Amino acid sequence: MTPLLTVAVTVPDDGHTAAYFTALALRLHHPEAAARCELLVVDGDPDAPAASALRGLPWLRYTSCDRVRGSALRDLAVREARTEWVLCVDSGVLLVPGAVARLLSFADARPGARDLLQGPLLEDDLCTVHTHRDPVFDGASFGTWGCDPRGAEADAPPFEIGMQDLGLFACRREAWAGFNPRLRGHGAEEGYLHKKYRAAGARVLCLPFLRWTRRRSALPVASDPAALCRDRLLAWEEAGLAVEPVVDHCREVYGDAVDGWVAEHAAERGHALDYFDAVFCVNSDAEPFRWVAASRHFRRLGADGIVRRLPAAVVAGDPAAGHALSHRRAVEQARRRGLSHVLVFEDDVAFCHDAGMLLRAHVGELADRRWTVCVLGGGAVAYHARVFDRMLSELPSRGGKMRVWVRAHGGLEGYWGRRFGEGVVRVAPAVSVRVGC
């Protein structure tokens, strides 16, 4: 029987023990649904000691994406599914017996559905029911728990709600509205995702039978205040919501520091590099001082809040192979997250004195042309989604084979020219150089 539903368990930092028991509970308490489900674990902290216990379970599919956090981890869980429907749950979530089977029946009866589906949260007493969250700020959180009488009985029909906690949600994979790839933490996606579904003409439904609970200590750790404020501004802007309530609430809770956070957010949104869905700087774990130096250059460019560090792939004695493998990893992460393009810096990059002005001009040109690879200067290369699949199929994923590949193709730069031809753009004047080159 072909599986219809992927049950995806997301694992944040130190969430492996909770995820282990969530996976076991799904296996033990929902056997009637097993033949039509695939169990998937998406690990955002695969180097943790407890990760091996999850990797060793033979009856689930395990995948990881190092350093993916918060809303991005949930987004990845949906995109990694191979079935028509996805049920995404946080580590530590437990579903009542029969809930998965009833969700499968619900999906069978609604081919082509585009709605976001959620269910009531049960408190520890297993009696108190929360069907939704009301859109009210409460401390660092947005949303206060509420109970619609229509959800009191598990056999009641579905009904529309405004928003709910995203510890559990389901949807058809093709109808997934997705999260903004620039969101960095946890806490800004609730309410925002629901708004995106309604803007697309879909509904947010509470299925009274889809009841769940969770271990309180398994709750995701909230972002730091500055990051949470920035993410909320970004999310609300995308959803077409007025941002003034966010600013006013944050100012009440955190004081005048909020004005600086708002200014930083506005500067990032107005920066030329905001054109790219993700911006990575490749840096070896063995050379943290190079990341510190690179961060200073990005700060002078006004982009330190935009650029994320990407651990470099190291191929002993072969820097060219390590370089190619690192760029392959950046492209792989971009494709897995459904990005349109990604910019990759080397950690020895330095910028010319008018780099900001040049970047704005070059990015404006990119937006008006069909490009595949863009070389912005020494140590700065952008890749469009048009080349992701080809690069991932043609570039080896392991160091030994990459050594051979580099010798055969003359390195990454030689490969671009032969494979992508006129789609390769080399801007002039260059924005950056590599120090010492």
C-alpha positions in Angstrom: 0.0 0.0 0.0 1.4 3.4 -1.0 1.7 5.8 2.0 -0.5 8.8 1.9 0.8 10.6 5.0 4.2 11.5 6.3 4.3 12.1 10.1 7.3 14.4 10.4 8.9 14.9 13.9 11.1 18.0 14.2 14.1 17.9 16.5 15.5 21.2 17.8 18.6 21.6 20.0 18.6 19.0 22.7 15.2 17.6 21.7 16.3 14.1 20.8 15.0 12.3 23.9 11.5 13.9 23.5 11.6 13.1 19.8 12.6 9.5 20.5 9.5 9.0 22.7 7.3 10.8 20.2 8.4 8.4 17.5 7.9 5.4 19.7 4.4 6.5 20.7 3.5 6.9 17.1 4.7 3.4 16.4 3.0 1.9 19.4 -0.3 3.6 19.6 -1.3 4.0 16.0 -0.6 0.6 14.4 -3.8 0.7 12.4 -2.3 3.7 10.4 1.2 2.3 10.0 0.8 0.9 6.4 -0.3 4.3 5.1 2.2 6.4 6.9 5.9 7.1 6.7 7.5 8.3 9.8 10.2 11.0 9.3 12.5 12.6 11.8 14.1 15.9 10.8 17.1 16.6 13.1 18.3 20.2 13.4 21.1 19.1 15.8 22.6 15.9 14.3 25.9 16.2 16.2 24.3 15.9 19.6 25.2 12.7 21.5 21.6 11.6 21.7 21.0 11.8 17.9 22.4 8.3 17.3 19.4 6.8 19.1 17.1 8.3 16.5 19.3 7.4 13.5 19.4 3.8 14.6 15.6 3.2 14.5 15.0 1.0 11.5 11.3 1.8 11.0 11.7 5.6 10.3 13.4 7.8 7.8 16.0 10.1 9.4 17.3 13.2 7.8 19.3 16.1 9.2 20.1 19.7 8.4 22.7 21.1 10.7 22.0 24.5 12.2 18.5 24.8 10.9 16.4 26.2 13.7 12.9 27.4 14.6 10.3 27.9 11.8 12.9 26.8 9.1 12.9 23.3 10.7 9.2 23.0 10.4 9.3 24.3 6.8 12.0 21.7 6.0 10.0 18.9 7.5 7.1 19.6 5.1 9.4 19.9 2.1 11.3 16.6 2.9 8.0 14.6 2.9 7.5 12.2 -0.1 3.8 11.7 0.4 0.8 13.8 -0.6 -0.1 14.7 3.0 2.1 15.8 5.9 1.5 15.9 9.6 4.2 17.9 11.3 4.7 17.6 15.1 7.2 19.0 17.5 9.4 16.6 19.5 7.6 15.7 22.7 4.1 15.7 21.1 1.8 12.8 21.7 -1.5 12.1 19.7 -4.5 10.4 21.2 -5.1 6.8 19.9 -7.0 6.8 16.6 -6.2 10.4 15.6 -3.8 9.4 12.8 -6.2 6.9 11.3 -9.0 9.5 11.4 -6.8 12.1 9.7 -6.1 9.6 6.9 -9.9 9.1 6.4 -10.3 12.9 6.4 -7.7 13.2 3.7 -9.2 10.4 1.6 -12.4 12.3 1.5 -10.8 15.6 0.4 -8.5 15.2 -2.6 -7.0 18.4 -3.6 -7.7 20.2 -0.3 -5.7 23.3 0.3 -6.6 24.0 3.9 -4.3 24.1 7.0 -5.5 21.5 9.5 -4.9 21.6 13.3 -6.3 20.0 16.4 -7.1 20.8 20.0 -4.3 20.7 22.6 -5.0 18.8 25.7 -3.5 19.9 29.0 -1.8 17.4 31.3 -5.1 16.5 32.9 -6.2 15.2 29.5 -9.5 16.9 30.0 -8.9 20.7 29.5 -9.1 21.5 25.8 -7.6 24.4 23.9 -9.0 24.6 20.3 -7.2 27.8 19.2 -5.2 30.9 20.2 -6.7 34.3 20.3 -4.6 37.0 18.5 -3.4 38.9 21.7 0.1 39.6 22.9 1.0 37.9 26.1 4.5 38.6 27.3 6.9 37.3 24.7 4.2 35.3 23.0 1.5 36.2 20.5 -1.7 34.4 21.2 -3.6 33.4 24.3 -5.3 30.0 24.7 -9.0 29.7 24.0 -11.6 27.0 23.7 -14.5 27.0 21.2 -17.4 24.8 22.5 -17.6 23.2 19.1 -14.3 21.4 19.9 -15.2 20.0 23.2 -16.2 16.6 21.8 -13.8 14.6 19.6 -16.6 13.5 17.2 -17.7 17.1 16.5 -17.4 18.3 12.9 -14.5 20.5 11.8 -14.7 24.3 12.2 -12.7 27.3 11.2 -10.3 29.0 13.7 -8.1 32.1 13.5 -4.8 30.6 14.7 -3.4 27.8 16.8 -0.1 26.7 18.2 2.1 25.1 15.5 3.3 22.2 17.7 1.0 20.1 15.4 -0.4 20.9 11.9 -1.2 19.0 8.7 -1.6 19.9 5.1 -1.2 18.7 1.6 2.4 19.1 0.7 1.6 20.9 -2.6 -0.6 23.4 -0.7 2.1 24.2 1.8 2.2 28.0 2.2 5.7 28.0 3.6 7.7 30.3 5.8 9.7 33.3 4.8 13.3 31.9 4.4 14.7 35.0 6.2 13.0 34.0 9.5 15.8 32.9 11.9 14.2 31.8 15.1 11.0 30.5 16.7 7.9 32.3 17.8 7.0 34.6 14.9 5.2 32.0 12.7 2.0 31.6 14.6 -0.8 33.7 13.2 1.4 34.7 10.3 1.1 31.2 8.6 -2.6 31.2 9.2 -2.9 34.6 7.5 -1.0 33.3 4.5 -3.4 30.4 4.1 -6.4 32.6 4.2 -4.8 35.1 1.8 -4.5 32.2 -0.7 -8.2 31.4 -0.4 -7.8 28.4 1.9 -9.1 27.8 5.4 -7.6 27.0 8.8 -9.6 24.2 10.3 -9.7 22.7 13.8 -10.4 18.9 13.6 -11.8 18.0 17.0 -10.6 14.4 16.7 -6.9 15.4 16.1 -6.2 15.8 19.8 -2.7 16.1 21.1 -0.6 16.9 24.1 3.0 17.5 24.8 5.6 17.4 27.5 5.9 21.0 28.8 9.7 20.8 29.0 9.7 20.0 25.3 8.4 23.4 24.3 10.7 25.2 21.8 13.1 27.8 23.3 12.0 31.3 22.2 14.3 33.4 20.2 16.3 36.2 21.9 14.2 39.4 22.1 15.9 41.2 19.3 15.7 38.3 16.9 12.0 37.7 17.8 11.1 41.3 17.3 12.9 41.3 13.9 11.2 38.0 12.8 7.7 39.3 13.8 8.3 42.5 11.8 9.4 40.4 8.8 6.4 38.0 9.1 3.8 40.6 9.6 5.1 42.7 6.7 4.9 39.7 4.4 1.4 38.8 5.6 0.2 42.4 5.0 -0.5 43.1 8.7 0.2 46.4 10.3 3.5 46.2 12.2 2.7 49.0 14.7 1.1 46.6 17.3 4.4 44.5 17.2 6.5 47.6 17.8 4.3 48.9 20.5 4.1 45.6 22.3 7.9 45.0 22.1 8.5 48.5 23.4 6.3 47.9 26.4 8.1 44.6 27.2 11.7 45.5 26.3 11.9 49.3 26.4 13.7 51.7 24.2 16.1 49.1 22.9 13.3 48.2 20.4 13.9 51.4 18.4 17.4 50.1 17.6 16.0 46.7 16.6 13.4 48.3 14.3 16.1 50.4 12.7 18.4 47.4 12.1 15.5 45.5 10.6 14.7 48.4 8.2 18.4 48.6 7.2 18.5 44.9 6.4 15.3 45.0 4.4 16.7 47.9 2.4 20.1 46.3 1.8 21.0 45.0 -1.6 21.8 41.6 -0.3 18.2 41.2 0.9 17.5 40.2 -2.8 19.0 36.8 -2.1 16.9 34.2 -0.2 20.0 33.2 1.8 23.5 34.5 2.2 26.2 32.1 3.5 29.8 32.6 4.4 31.9 29.4 4.3 34.2 29.0 7.2 36.1 26.1 8.6 35.5 25.0 12.2 39.2 24.9 12.6 39.6 28.6 11.8 37.2 30.6 13.8 39.4 33.7 13.6 38.7 33.9 9.9 34.9 34.1 10.7 35.6 36.9 13.1 37.6 38.8 10.4 34.9 38.2 7.8 32.2 39.4 10.2 34.0 42.7 10.5 33.9 43.1 6.7 30.1 42.3 6.6 29.5 44.7 9.4 31.2 47.5 7.5 29.0 46.6 4.6 25.9 46.8 6.8 25.2 43.1 6.2 26.3 41.3 9.3 22.7 40.5 10.3 22.0 39.0 6.8 25.0 36.7 6.4 24.9 33.3 8.1 28.0 31.1 8.8 28.1 27.8 6.9 30.7 25.2 8.2 33.2 24.5 5.4 33.8 21.0 4.0 37.4 20.1 4.5 39.2 17.7 2.1 42.7 17.1 3.4 45.4 18.4 1.1 42.9 19.6 -1.6 41.5 23.1 -1.0 39.9 23.1 -4.4 37.9 20.0 -3.6 36.9 21.4 -0.2 35.8 24.7 -1.9 33.6 22.8 -4.4 32.1 20.5 -1.8 31.3 23.5 0.4 29.5 25.3 -2.4 27.6 22.0 -3.2 26.5 21.9 0.5 25.2 25.5 0.2 23.2 24.7 -2.9 21.9 21.5 -1.3 20.6 23.4 1.7 19.0 26.0 -0.6 17.2 23.4 -2.6 16.0 21.5 0.5 14.5 24.7 1.8 12.8 25.7 -1.4 14.9 28.8 -2.0 15.1 30.7 -5.3 18.7 31.7 -5.0 21.6 31.7 -2.6 24.8 33.8 -2.3 28.0 32.1 -1.0 30.9 34.1 0.3 34.4 32.8 1.2 35.7 33.8 4.7 38.7 35.7 3.2 36.5 38.1 1.3 37.1 41.8 1.4 35.0 44.5 -0.2 35.9 47.5 -2.3 35.1 51.0 -0.8 31.9 51.5 -2.9 30.7 47.9 -2.6 27.3 48.9 -1.3 26.5 51.1 -4.3 27.9 48.5 -6.8 25.9 45.7 -5.1 22.7 47.7 -5.5 23.3 48.3 -9.2 24.3 44.7 -9.9 21.4 43.2 -8.0 19.0 45.5 -9.9 20.4 44.1 -13.2 20.0 40.5 -12.0 16.4 41.0 -11.2 15.8 41.8 -14.9 17.6 38.9 -16.5 17.6 35.2 -16.6 20.8 34.2 -14.8 22.1 30.9 -13.5 25.4 31.7 -11.7 26.6 35.2 -10.8 30.2 36.0 -9.8 30.1 39.2 -7.9 33.8 39.2 -7.3 36.5 37.2 -5.6 35.0 35.1 -2.9 31.4 35.9 -3.8 29.2 33.6 -6.0 25.4 33.4 -6.3 23.5 30.4 -7.6 19.9 30.4 -8.9 17.5 27.6 -8.4 17.7 26.8 -12.1 21.0 25.1 -11.5 20.4 23.4 -8.2 19.3 20.0 -9.5 22.0 19.8 -12.1 24.8 20.8 -9.7 23.6 18.3 -7.1 23.4 15.5 -9.6 26.8 16.2 -11.2 28.9 17.2 -8.2 30.0 14.4 -5.9 28.8 14.6 -2.3 32.0 13.1 -0.7 35.5 14.3 -0.5 37.3 11.4 -2.2 35.1 11.5 -5.3 35.3 15.3 -5.3 39.1 15.2 -5.6 38.7 13.2 -8.9 35.9 15.5 -10.1 37.9 18.7 -9.5 40.8 17.3 -11.5 38.5 16.3 -14.3 36.6 19.6 -14.5 39.3 22.1 -13.6 37.5 23.2 -10.5 34.2 24.8 -9.9 34.8 27.8 -12.0 35.6 25.8 -15.1 32.5 23.7 -14.6 30.2 26.7 -14.6 31.4 28.0 -17.9 30.9 24.7 -19.7 27.6 23.7 -18.1 25.7 27.0 -17.9 27.1 29.1 -20.7 25.5 32.4 -21.2 23.6 32.2 -17.9 26.9 32.8 -16.0 27.2 36.5 -15.2 30.5 38.1 -14.1 29.7 41.6 -12.9 32.0 44.5 -13.6 33.3 46.2 -11.7 33.7 43.5 -9.1 32.2 44.0 -5.6 34.8 42.0 -3.7 38.2 40.4 -3.7 39.8 37.5 -1.8 42.4 38.7 0.7 45.9 37.7 -0.5 44.7 36.8 -4.0 
